[in-house]
């Protein structure tokens, strides 16, 4: 079966910028697959989606969606897509129902079919009972859920969701993740971007790890975690305001530690055997007169993969 999305050596260079925002990215997404692009802010995720959505013209390379090139046949590509952007694209003084009706008409829907699609989309995102309330009264999470409903009105073959859970409450986040799962169970192909590793782990058939515009790893969760072997992740949270650079450097020289990095008050360490290195890690921290507030040990995960590949934590 042919890939639903095929990205080949994609490059996007903004005029006047130094390094390309997207630098030679290649991947495929199979029909009915949830594929996540995982990376920190500024990694190139949104630019990649913008090129695939035909909002930006690639500097080099190409991408084909449903067999159609974003360069040669952008209108055919757009007909396949439902795009849910990071920013909420709704008319705040209108109700949710009015917003969906407006956007449905922009898609060319009307009459009983439009009403059915609006009701169906509201039901999917769990906001049918709030449909007659103005968007300006909604919470941030509810706005994002209606944003998703807009992207699904025309029943696209492929849906793009760009960081849909940033800055929202846990209940709305859970609702959005469940909506993505429901869409996929119905056979929809999903391209999902996030910098939350737990979302990528929960949702994805395969994951592409992107950093500085380059795809640095690609595979299933199991395949990616094999990259770090059986290394454990140790997370130290300190009592002070920040982690001294000297402490991070000292931890990198503890026998058995393969990676160490810090963000705000948290130190992240990779080691093949956390139990063996933990006493020396705690000793090195005490020698720097730094108090530890908490210690946590995790088995290999995507945070560890990113730390292993880049030498820094995913959210650095």
C-alpha positions as a Markdown table, in Angstrom:
| # | Residue | x | y | z |
|---|---|---|---|---|
| 1 | Unk | 0.0 | 0.0 | 0.0 |
| 2 | Unk | 1.4 | 3.4 | -0.9 |
| 3 | Unk | 2.3 | 5.9 | 1.8 |
| 4 | Unk | -0.4 | 8.5 | 2.6 |
| 5 | Unk | 2.4 | 11.1 | 3.2 |
| 6 | Unk | 5.8 | 10.9 | 1.7 |
| 7 | Unk | 8.3 | 13.6 | 2.6 |
| 8 | Unk | 11.6 | 13.6 | 0.6 |
| 9 | Unk | 14.7 | 15.7 | 1.5 |
| 10 | Unk | 12.5 | 18.6 | 2.5 |
| 11 | Unk | 14.2 | 22.0 | 3.1 |
| 12 | Unk | 12.7 | 25.3 | 4.1 |
| 13 | Unk | 15.1 | 28.3 | 4.3 |
| 14 | Unk | 13.6 | 31.6 | 5.4 |
| 15 | Unk | 15.2 | 34.7 | 3.7 |
| 16 | Unk | 17.9 | 36.2 | 5.9 |
| 17 | Unk | 18.0 | 33.4 | 8.3 |
| 18 | Unk | 21.1 | 31.4 | 9.1 |
| 19 | Unk | 20.4 | 27.7 | 9.3 |
| 20 | Unk | 17.3 | 26.3 | 7.5 |
| 21 | Unk | 14.2 | 25.9 | 9.6 |
| 22 | Unk | 13.7 | 22.5 | 8.0 |
| 23 | Unk | 16.9 | 20.8 | 6.8 |
| 24 | Unk | 16.7 | 17.7 | 4.6 |
| 25 | Unk | 13.8 | 16.0 | 6.4 |
| 26 | Unk | 12.5 | 12.7 | 5.0 |
| 27 | Unk | 9.7 | 10.4 | 6.4 |
| 28 | Unk | 6.6 | 8.6 | 5.4 |
| 29 | Unk | 3.2 | 8.2 | 7.1 |
| 30 | Unk | 1.2 | 5.1 | 6.3 |
| 31 | Unk | -2.6 | 5.1 | 5.8 |
| 32 | Unk | -4.4 | 5.0 | 9.1 |
| 33 | Unk | -1.3 | 5.8 | 11.1 |
| 34 | Unk | -0.7 | 8.3 | 13.9 |
| 35 | Unk | 2.7 | 9.8 | 13.3 |
| 36 | Unk | 4.2 | 12.2 | 15.8 |
| 37 | Unk | 6.9 | 14.8 | 15.2 |
| 38 | Unk | 8.5 | 15.2 | 18.6 |
| 39 | Unk | 10.9 | 18.0 | 19.4 |
| 40 | Unk | 11.4 | 21.2 | 21.5 |
| 41 | Unk | 10.1 | 24.6 | 20.5 |
| 42 | Unk | 11.9 | 25.9 | 17.5 |
| 43 | Unk | 12.8 | 22.5 | 16.2 |
| 44 | Unk | 11.0 | 22.9 | 12.8 |
| 45 | Unk | 7.7 | 21.1 | 13.5 |
| 46 | Unk | 5.4 | 23.9 | 12.6 |
| 47 | Unk | 7.4 | 24.9 | 9.5 |
| 48 | Unk | 7.2 | 21.3 | 8.4 |
| 49 | Unk | 3.4 | 21.2 | 8.7 |
| 50 | Unk | 3.1 | 24.6 | 7.0 |
| 51 | Unk | 5.0 | 23.2 | 4.0 |
| 52 | Unk | 2.9 | 20.0 | 3.9 |
| 53 | Unk | -0.3 | 22.2 | 4.2 |
| 54 | Unk | 0.9 | 24.2 | 1.2 |
| 55 | Unk | 1.0 | 27.4 | 3.2 |
| 56 | Unk | 4.8 | 27.6 | 2.5 |
| 57 | Unk | 6.7 | 26.6 | -0.6 |
| 58 | Unk | 9.6 | 24.3 | 0.0 |
| 59 | Unk | 13.1 | 25.7 | -0.7 |
| 60 | Unk | 14.2 | 22.2 | -1.8 |
| 61 | Unk | 12.8 | 18.7 | -1.8 |
| 62 | Unk | 9.2 | 17.7 | -2.1 |
| 63 | Unk | 6.3 | 16.1 | -0.2 |
| 64 | Unk | 3.4 | 14.0 | -1.6 |
| 65 | Unk | 0.1 | 13.6 | 0.2 |
| 66 | Unk | -2.3 | 11.0 | -1.2 |
| 67 | Unk | 0.0 | 10.9 | -4.3 |
| 68 | Unk | -0.2 | 14.6 | -4.9 |
| 69 | Unk | 2.9 | 16.9 | -4.8 |
| 70 | Unk | 2.8 | 20.0 | -2.6 |
| 71 | Unk | 4.8 | 21.7 | -5.4 |
| 72 | Unk | 2.8 | 20.6 | -8.4 |
| 73 | Unk | -0.7 | 20.1 | -7.2 |
| 74 | Unk | -1.3 | 22.0 | -4.0 |
| 75 | Unk | -5.1 | 22.3 | -4.4 |
| 76 | Unk | -5.4 | 18.5 | -4.6 |
| 77 | Unk | -3.3 | 18.3 | -1.4 |
| 78 | Unk | -5.5 | 20.8 | 0.4 |
| 79 | Unk | -8.7 | 18.8 | -0.5 |
| 80 | Unk | -7.3 | 15.9 | 1.6 |
| 81 | Unk | -6.4 | 17.9 | 4.6 |
| 82 | Unk | -7.9 | 19.0 | 7.9 |
| 83 | Unk | -5.5 | 21.4 | 9.6 |
| 84 | Unk | -5.6 | 22.3 | 13.3 |
| 85 | Unk | -3.1 | 25.1 | 13.9 |
| 86 | Unk | -1.4 | 26.1 | 17.1 |
| 87 | Unk | -3.3 | 29.4 | 17.3 |
| 88 | Unk | -7.0 | 29.3 | 17.8 |
| 89 | Unk | -8.7 | 30.4 | 14.5 |
| 90 | Unk | -12.2 | 31.2 | 15.7 |
| 91 | Unk | -14.5 | 34.2 | 15.8 |
| 92 | Unk | -14.8 | 34.9 | 19.6 |
| 93 | Unk | -18.1 | 36.9 | 19.6 |
| 94 | Unk | -19.9 | 34.0 | 17.8 |
| 95 | Unk | -21.1 | 30.8 | 19.4 |
| 96 | Unk | -19.4 | 27.5 | 18.8 |
| 97 | Unk | -22.4 | 26.4 | 16.6 |
| 98 | Unk | -22.1 | 29.7 | 14.6 |
| 99 | Unk | -18.4 | 29.3 | 14.1 |
| 100 | Unk | -18.8 | 25.7 | 12.9 |
| 101 | Unk | -21.6 | 26.7 | 10.6 |
| 102 | Unk | -19.6 | 29.5 | 9.1 |
| 103 | Unk | -16.5 | 27.3 | 8.5 |
| 104 | Unk | -18.7 | 24.5 | 7.1 |
| 105 | Unk | -20.1 | 26.9 | 4.6 |
| 106 | Unk | -16.5 | 27.9 | 3.6 |
| 107 | Unk | -15.9 | 24.2 | 3.0 |
| 108 | Unk | -19.0 | 24.2 | 0.6 |
| 109 | Unk | -21.3 | 22.4 | 3.0 |
| 110 | Unk | -25.0 | 23.3 | 3.4 |
| 111 | Unk | -28.5 | 22.3 | 4.4 |
| 112 | Unk | -29.0 | 19.1 | 6.4 |
| 113 | Unk | -25.5 | 17.8 | 5.6 |
| 114 | Unk | -24.0 | 20.9 | 7.2 |
| 115 | Unk | -26.2 | 20.5 | 10.3 |
| 116 | Unk | -25.3 | 16.8 | 10.6 |
| 117 | Unk | -21.5 | 17.6 | 10.3 |
| 118 | Unk | -21.7 | 20.4 | 12.9 |
| 119 | Unk | -23.5 | 18.2 | 15.4 |
| 120 | Unk | -21.2 | 15.3 | 14.7 |
| 121 | Unk | -18.0 | 17.4 | 15.2 |
| 122 | Unk | -19.4 | 18.9 | 18.4 |
| 123 | Unk | -20.2 | 15.5 | 19.7 |
| 124 | Unk | -16.7 | 14.2 | 18.9 |
| 125 | Unk | -15.0 | 17.0 | 20.9 |
| 126 | Unk | -17.5 | 16.7 | 23.8 |
| 127 | Unk | -19.0 | 20.2 | 23.5 |
| 128 | Unk | -22.4 | 19.7 | 22.0 |
| 129 | Unk | -24.1 | 20.9 | 25.2 |
| 130 | Unk | -22.1 | 24.1 | 25.1 |
| 131 | Unk | -22.7 | 24.8 | 21.4 |
| 132 | Unk | -24.9 | 27.9 | 21.9 |
| 133 | Unk | -22.4 | 29.7 | 24.1 |
| 134 | Unk | -20.0 | 32.3 | 22.7 |
| 135 | Unk | -16.4 | 31.3 | 22.1 |
| 136 | Unk | -15.2 | 34.3 | 24.2 |
| 137 | Unk | -16.7 | 32.6 | 27.3 |
| 138 | Unk | -14.8 | 29.4 | 26.7 |
| 139 | Unk | -11.7 | 28.3 | 28.5 |
| 140 | Unk | -8.5 | 27.9 | 26.5 |
| 141 | Unk | -8.9 | 24.1 | 26.4 |
| 142 | Unk | -12.5 | 24.4 | 25.1 |
| 143 | Unk | -11.4 | 26.8 | 22.4 |
| 144 | Unk | -8.8 | 24.3 | 21.2 |
| 145 | Unk | -11.4 | 21.6 | 21.1 |
| 146 | Unk | -13.7 | 23.7 | 18.9 |
| 147 | Unk | -10.6 | 24.5 | 16.8 |
| 148 | Unk | -10.2 | 20.7 | 16.2 |
| 149 | Unk | -13.9 | 20.4 | 15.4 |
| 150 | Unk | -13.5 | 23.0 | 12.6 |
| 151 | Unk | -10.6 | 21.0 | 11.1 |
| 152 | Unk | -12.8 | 17.9 | 11.0 |
| 153 | Unk | -16.0 | 19.3 | 9.6 |
| 154 | Unk | -15.3 | 18.3 | 6.0 |
| 155 | Unk | -14.3 | 14.8 | 7.0 |
| 156 | Unk | -10.7 | 15.0 | 5.7 |
| 157 | Unk | -8.5 | 12.0 | 4.8 |
| 158 | Unk | -5.6 | 13.4 | 6.7 |
| 159 | Unk | -5.6 | 15.6 | 9.8 |
| 160 | Unk | -2.7 | 17.7 | 11.0 |
| 161 | Unk | -2.6 | 18.8 | 14.7 |
| 162 | Unk | 0.1 | 21.2 | 15.6 |
| 163 | Unk | 0.8 | 21.3 | 19.4 |
| 164 | Unk | -2.9 | 21.1 | 20.2 |
| 165 | Unk | -2.5 | 20.7 | 24.0 |
| 166 | Unk | -0.1 | 23.5 | 24.8 |
| 167 | Unk | -1.2 | 25.7 | 27.8 |
| 168 | Unk | -4.6 | 24.0 | 28.5 |
| 169 | Unk | -6.1 | 22.3 | 31.6 |
| 170 | Unk | -5.6 | 18.5 | 32.2 |
| 171 | Unk | -9.3 | 17.7 | 31.5 |
| 172 | Unk | -9.2 | 19.3 | 28.0 |
| 173 | Unk | -5.8 | 17.7 | 27.3 |
| 174 | Unk | -7.3 | 14.3 | 28.1 |
| 175 | Unk | -10.3 | 15.0 | 25.9 |
| 176 | Unk | -8.0 | 16.0 | 22.9 |
| 177 | Unk | -5.9 | 12.9 | 23.2 |
| 178 | Unk | -9.0 | 10.7 | 23.4 |
| 179 | Unk | -10.3 | 12.6 | 20.3 |
| 180 | Unk | -7.1 | 11.8 | 18.4 |
| 181 | Unk | -7.4 | 8.1 | 19.3 |
| 182 | Unk | -11.1 | 8.1 | 18.2 |
| 183 | Unk | -10.2 | 9.6 | 14.9 |
| 184 | Unk | -7.5 | 7.1 | 14.3 |
| 185 | Unk | -9.9 | 4.2 | 15.2 |
| 186 | Unk | -12.1 | 5.5 | 12.4 |
| 187 | Unk | -9.2 | 5.1 | 10.0 |
| 188 | Unk | -8.0 | 8.7 | 9.8 |
| 189 | Unk | -4.3 | 9.4 | 9.2 |
| 190 | Unk | -3.0 | 11.8 | 11.8 |
| 191 | Unk | 0.2 | 13.8 | 11.8 |
| 192 | Unk | 0.7 | 15.2 | 15.3 |
| 193 | Unk | 3.4 | 17.6 | 16.6 |
| 194 | Unk | 4.3 | 17.9 | 20.2 |
| 195 | Unk | 7.1 | 18.6 | 22.7 |
| 196 | Unk | 5.4 | 16.4 | 25.3 |
| 197 | Unk | 7.1 | 13.0 | 25.1 |
| 198 | Unk | 4.2 | 11.3 | 27.1 |
| 199 | Unk | 1.8 | 12.4 | 24.3 |
| 200 | Unk | 4.0 | 10.9 | 21.6 |
| 201 | Unk | 4.4 | 7.7 | 23.6 |
| 202 | Unk | 0.6 | 7.3 | 24.1 |
| 203 | Unk | -0.7 | 8.2 | 20.7 |
| 204 | Unk | 1.9 | 7.2 | 18.1 |
| 205 | Unk | 2.4 | 4.2 | 15.9 |
| 206 | Unk | 5.8 | 5.8 | 14.9 |
| 207 | Unk | 7.7 | 8.9 | 16.1 |
| 208 | Unk | 10.1 | 11.2 | 14.3 |
| 209 | Unk | 12.4 | 13.1 | 16.7 |
| 210 | Unk | 13.3 | 16.5 | 15.2 |
| 211 | Unk | 15.8 | 19.1 | 16.5 |
| 212 | Unk | 17.3 | 22.2 | 14.8 |
| 213 | Unk | 15.3 | 21.3 | 11.6 |
| 214 | Unk | 16.8 | 17.8 | 11.2 |
| 215 | Unk | 15.1 | 14.5 | 11.8 |
| 216 | Unk | 17.5 | 12.8 | 14.2 |
| 217 | Unk | 15.6 | 9.6 | 14.9 |
| 218 | Unk | 12.6 | 7.7 | 13.5 |
| 219 | Unk | 10.8 | 4.6 | 14.5 |
| 220 | Unk | 8.4 | 3.0 | 16.9 |
| 221 | Unk | 8.6 | 3.7 | 20.6 |
| 222 | Unk | 10.3 | 0.4 | 21.1 |
| 223 | Unk | 12.8 | 1.0 | 18.3 |
| 224 | Unk | 13.7 | 4.5 | 19.6 |
| 225 | Unk | 14.2 | 3.4 | 23.2 |
| 226 | Unk | 16.6 | 0.7 | 22.0 |
| 227 | Unk | 18.9 | 3.6 | 20.9 |
| 228 | Unk | 19.7 | 4.1 | 24.6 |
| 229 | Unk | 19.9 | 0.4 | 25.3 |
| 230 | Unk | 18.7 | -0.2 | 28.8 |
| 231 | Unk | 19.9 | 3.0 | 30.3 |
| 232 | Unk | 17.8 | 4.4 | 33.2 |
| 233 | Unk | 17.0 | 8.1 | 33.6 |
| 234 | Unk | 17.7 | 9.7 | 37.0 |
| 235 | Unk | 15.9 | 13.0 | 37.7 |
| 236 | Unk | 17.1 | 15.1 | 40.6 |
| 237 | Unk | 15.1 | 18.1 | 41.7 |
| 238 | Unk | 17.1 | 20.6 | 43.8 |
| 239 | Unk | 16.0 | 22.9 | 46.6 |
| 240 | Unk | 17.7 | 26.0 | 45.2 |
| 241 | Unk | 16.7 | 28.3 | 42.4 |
| 242 | Unk | 19.0 | 26.9 | 39.7 |
| 243 | Unk | 21.5 | 24.1 | 39.1 |
| 244 | Unk | 25.2 | 25.2 | 39.2 |
| 245 | Unk | 27.0 | 24.5 | 35.9 |
| 246 | Unk | 29.9 | 23.1 | 38.0 |
| 247 | Unk | 27.6 | 20.4 | 39.4 |
| 248 | Unk | 26.4 | 19.3 | 36.0 |
| 249 | Unk | 30.0 | 19.0 | 34.8 |
| 250 | Unk | 31.0 | 17.0 | 38.0 |
| 251 | Unk | 28.1 | 14.6 | 37.4 |
| 252 | Unk | 29.2 | 14.0 | 33.8 |
| 253 | Unk | 32.4 | 12.6 | 35.3 |
| 254 | Unk | 30.8 | 10.2 | 37.7 |
| 255 | Unk | 31.7 | 6.6 | 36.6 |
| 256 | Unk | 28.7 | 5.0 | 34.9 |
| 257 | Unk | 27.0 | 8.3 | 34.0 |
| 258 | Unk | 26.6 | 8.7 | 30.2 |
| 259 | Unk | 24.7 | 12.0 | 30.0 |
| 260 | Unk | 23.8 | 14.8 | 32.3 |
| 261 | Unk | 21.9 | 18.1 | 31.7 |
| 262 | Unk | 20.0 | 20.6 | 33.7 |
| 263 | Unk | 16.9 | 22.8 | 33.3 |
| 264 | Unk | 15.8 | 25.3 | 35.9 |
| 265 | Unk | 15.8 | 23.2 | 39.2 |
| 266 | Unk | 16.0 | 19.8 | 37.6 |
| 267 | Unk | 19.0 | 17.6 | 36.7 |
| 268 | Unk | 18.5 | 14.7 | 34.3 |
| 269 | Unk | 21.1 | 11.9 | 34.1 |
| 270 | Unk | 21.4 | 8.7 | 32.0 |
| 271 | Unk | 23.1 | 5.6 | 33.3 |
| 272 | Unk | 23.0 | 1.9 | 32.5 |
| 273 | Unk | 22.4 | 1.1 | 36.2 |
| 274 | Unk | 20.8 | 3.9 | 38.2 |
| 275 | Unk | 21.1 | 2.0 | 41.5 |
| 276 | Unk | 24.9 | 1.7 | 41.1 |
| 277 | Unk | 25.6 | 5.3 | 40.3 |
| 278 | Unk | 23.0 | 7.0 | 42.5 |
| 279 | Unk | 25.1 | 7.0 | 45.7 |
| 280 | Unk | 28.0 | 8.8 | 43.8 |
| 281 | Unk | 25.6 | 11.2 | 42.1 |
| 282 | Unk | 24.1 | 12.2 | 45.5 |
| 283 | Unk | 27.6 | 12.4 | 46.9 |
| 284 | Unk | 28.8 | 14.7 | 44.1 |
| 285 | Unk | 25.7 | 16.9 | 44.6 |
| 286 | Unk | 26.4 | 17.2 | 48.3 |
| 287 | Unk | 30.0 | 18.0 | 47.7 |
| 288 | Unk | 28.8 | 21.1 | 45.7 |
| 289 | Unk | 26.6 | 22.1 | 48.7 |
| 290 | Unk | 23.5 | 21.6 | 46.7 |
| 291 | Unk | 20.4 | 20.2 | 48.5 |
| 292 | Unk | 18.2 | 17.6 | 46.8 |
| 293 | Unk | 14.5 | 18.0 | 47.1 |
| 294 | Unk | 13.5 | 14.8 | 45.3 |
| 295 | Unk | 14.9 | 11.9 | 43.3 |
| 296 | Unk | 13.1 | 9.9 | 40.7 |
| 297 | Unk | 14.3 | 7.0 | 38.5 |
| 298 | Unk | 12.7 | 6.0 | 35.2 |
| 299 | Unk | 13.2 | 3.2 | 32.7 |
| 300 | Unk | 14.2 | 4.2 | 29.1 |
| 301 | Unk | 11.7 | 6.6 | 27.5 |
| 302 | Unk | 11.7 | 9.3 | 24.8 |
| 303 | Unk | 13.2 | 11.9 | 27.2 |
| 304 | Unk | 16.2 | 9.6 | 27.5 |
| 305 | Unk | 16.4 | 9.1 | 23.7 |
| 306 | Unk | 16.5 | 12.9 | 23.2 |
| 307 | Unk | 19.1 | 13.3 | 25.9 |
| 308 | Unk | 21.2 | 10.5 | 24.4 |
| 309 | Unk | 21.0 | 11.9 | 20.9 |
| 310 | Unk | 21.5 | 15.6 | 21.7 |
| 311 | Unk | 23.2 | 15.8 | 25.1 |
| 312 | Unk | 20.4 | 17.9 | 26.5 |
| 313 | Unk | 16.9 | 17.4 | 27.8 |
| 314 | Unk | 13.9 | 17.7 | 25.5 |
| 315 | Unk | 12.7 | 20.9 | 27.1 |
| 316 | Unk | 16.1 | 22.7 | 27.4 |
